Amino acid sequence: MVTINGKKVSLKKEVSLYSFLENNNYNPKLVVIEVDKNLVKREEYKFFQVKDNMNIEVFSFIGGG
């Protein structure tokens, strides 16, 4: 199990953060990610492996005016 924004999500196998985000309906190009209270750089999303028991926070920014 992985926690994403406070919600438990099943994880069948390790997967890249990029794929994990896409599989959970997030656009990896439009979010900032914190894993276990550490920011992950966008250029690392395809290499960073999501593993069991990780706590992921997804931050998206909304523009307006």
N, C-alpha and C positions, 0 to 999 in steps of 0.2 A: 504494500500500500504506500502511496505517496499522497501527501497533503498539498493541495493547490488552492490557494486563497481560502484556507480553512475547510475545504471539502476533501474527503477521502476519495482517492481514485485508485482503482486496481492497476497494477503494473505486472504484466505477464513476463516481461524480460527487459533487460536494460535496453535503453533506446536513447538516441541523441535528444538533447533538449529541444532542438529545432523540430524534430518529428513529434515529440511529446506535445509541444505547443500546438502544432497543426492538428494533431489527433484530438485535442481538447478545445478546438474552435477558437484558437488565438492566432493572430497574424504575427509571426515572429519579427517582422520588419517594423511593427508598430507598437511594440511593448518593451518594457525594461523588466529584467528578471533578477530576483534575489533568491538564492538557494541557500538554505540554512544560514540566513542573515548575512550572506556575502553576495555582492553584486557580480553578475556574470556578464562579461563584455559580449556585445552582439556578435562580433566576429568569432566568438568561441561557441556559439549555440550549436553548430553542426558537429563539434568535437566533444562537447561536454556531455557526459553520460548520466542520465537520470537513473538512480538506483533506489531500491526499497528504503523506506523510512525517511526519505528526503522531504523537507518542507519548502515548498516553492511559493513565492509571492509574485504575482503578475501585476505590473503597474502599466496602465495605458493613459495616454494623455489626450485630452480633448481640447481642440482649439475653438475659439469663438471670439465674439467681440460685440 
